[in-house]
Amino acid sequence: MNLTERQPKYQSLEAVVREYKEWLAEHTTDNIPNTLQYKVKQALEKSLQLMKFEESIEHSAAPHDEEYRYYIEYERKGGEPARVTCIFERAITENPLNTALWTEYLSFLDNMLNVKTVVLSCYARAVRNIPWVVDVWTGFMIAQQRHNLHFTHIDGTLEEALKNGFTTSAAYLKLWQCYLDCHWRHIRFGKKAQNGSTTEDEVIKPMSDAFTKAVNSITQSYGEEGDPRGELTRFMARVYAVRGDVDSCRDLMDGLVESKLYNYQSEVWLEYIGLEKQYGSIENTRKLYQKAYQISTDQPLMASFMDFERFYGTLEQVDNAALKCKRQQKKVDIRLAKEAKERADEKAKRKAGKDGKGDKSGKGGDKGGKGGDKADKKRDKKAPAKEEFKAPAEKMDVPEEGSLVNRKRKHSGEIDKSRYPLTVFVSNLAFAANEDTLNDVFKSIGTIADIRLVRGVDGNSRGYGYVEFTTREAVMAALEMDRSTILGRPSYVSECLDKGRGTPAPFKYEAKLEPNKLFVSNLPQKYTQEEVIETFSKHGKVASVRMVTTKGGAFKGFCYVVYEEEEAARNAVVACSDLEIAGRKIQVAISNPPKKGDKKPNIGSNTEKGEFANTSQHRRQMMSFAPRSTVVKSEEGASTTIQAKAEGALASVPATAIKQEPMDIPETGQKDNSFFASLYKK
């Protein structure tokens, strides 16, 4: 309803009052009651106030998100949840992809309205519209538990959320943490628990299975770094401790404190110590303290050790603890002073190097005048050049076939540039991979001269390194092993280039329209390359298939299929457009990736935070929802779709031979926000 349609209804209120006064004058001598006059006055004032908001929406540009926010804020002050809900629904209809608006609406429903049917239906719509926001999925699971749905509904929500492919390990971790929390509450406070009919197997086994599934899911994609604070393991250890299984709790926490990623984290040690003190024995707690302070030097850990001994220990034990903490603190002070001195020396060294370069570069000495001083200041502002790998001073003999020379030698940080053509750069390695692993992988393709695995200051691998061969042929063979799996991760093999030249590494794949290549998306995550070949080989001979995976090796749900002939690709687009695989309708289009530097928006691309930013600039970028690969330019410059081109190519085939459902696509081949809003209203 537009403004002109609303206006008479607001004005008719005064007309009704006048008619009522005339009726009273004809039939009675009474006047209008004071209470009724007061309510009429309030209604008129309210309608005038609302008209201001309606006019601001009417005269502003779509999607009116800012105007709706002022409107919602005004209605929330009125304290009428039904009216607030109506305004939220209007705003969501015009802004179905606005993450902040959905989040605010869901929070309002959870805290203020809390009506089961309204809340759950709204969450169901939210996960369809903004499935990339993990907070919506976690809120959905909590709402299902709050309104006493069977736990199978929460299981189903988790499975749907995992299919969306979040971009960060933190999102997966948050999702699994929420699921385990819901699972634990279901076990502790469910109907069976309240009746006292749960057995130990009914409590521990489901939790253990859920925990194992969560850890495996994150570790397979991100390794231990997917849970940088060991929160999942610590949660399960608390579950075991509460249920009285102290041995299982100790096994989990021992695994954490023995890991190089967690053993320096004082919070892990303190939680282990707290669980042991509460559910275990004092003697084991003292042993944990003594083991912890030798590894972790954090002040809170030593202070906790002293508090423990003052309460549980004898005077002798308190004295020993104080002495040990004092010695440990002294070591820490020495180490910190040494690190500070090294940083100061390095800074002075860099400054001296800059000053030396400034003296050599000044032409004519004092003749440079003020101009020379300005140039020196500009040079001082420049960051120091990054150090490159240096070759060892000694001459290196060529080893025998398959052997390895000085594979664990410490390198000074630079590689002789003359050796670049014989060296490949291997990245995305599992942190467990070492020089022996790389030797086993590459020794079959040629003689290895040297392997340089880059390590951090703690001696651990940083996930990349260099493999040097003795022949150029071996290098070319190694490049063919790009994206091969090493210890469960797809590893990238590329040429060793001189970054100082400013020449970027060439993109391996074509960034243009390829009529014989298909882009296939929305595939099940468990779909294999063999199954893809089997599906698409029905329409022509498949030359190759490239499955797109995460750095951890998990399939992202889309791939590229290359046919030997263009006609086979066109037939596959027409035949597979509505194909369903494992309950998912796949999307098939001719591959047409953007050129490097193309700023056109891409559905599925994320902002820095992994979500769509709530800015007007980003909303303008999201106006086009047609996949890039389905829109091409005709000779006249008009946009057409791949479907139209495929239909043109098959125009010679009789209409009775092809049965194709009509596609509801706008004439431009693109879909904007109004199109999706219309779907939302249905």
Secondary structure, DSSP 8 states (H G I E B T S, - for coil): --HHHHHHHHHHHHHHHHHHHHHHHHH-S----HHHHHHHHHHHHHHHHHHHHHHHHHHS-TT-HHHHHHHHHHHHHHT-HHHHHHHHHHHHHH-TT-HHHHHHHHHHIIIII--HHHHHHHHHHHHHH-TT-HHHHHHHHHHHHHTT--HHHHHHHHHHHHTT--SSHHHHHHHHHHHHHHHHHHHHHSHHHHHT---HHHHHHHHHHHHHHHHHHHHHHHGGGGSTT-HHHHHHHHHHHHTT-HHHHHHHHHHHHTSTTTTT-HHHHHHHHHHHHHHS-HHHHHHHHHHHHHH---HHHHHHHHHHHHHHS-HHHHHHHHHHHHHHHHHHHHHHHHHHHHHHHHHHHHHHHHHHHHHHH-TTGGGGHHHHHHHHHHHHHS----------SS------TT--SSTT----S---GGGGGGEEEEES--TT--HHHHHHHHTTTS-EEEEEEEE-TTS-EEEEEEEEESSHHHHHHHHTTTTEEETTEEEEEEE---GGGT-----SS--S-EEEEEEEES--TT--HHHHHHHHGGGS-EEEEEEEE-TTS-EEEEEEEEESSHHHHHHHHHHHTT-EETTEE-EEEEE----TT-----TT---TTSS---SHHHHHHTT--S-GGGEEE-TTS-EEEHHHHHHHHTTTS-GGG---------TTS---HHHHHHHHH-
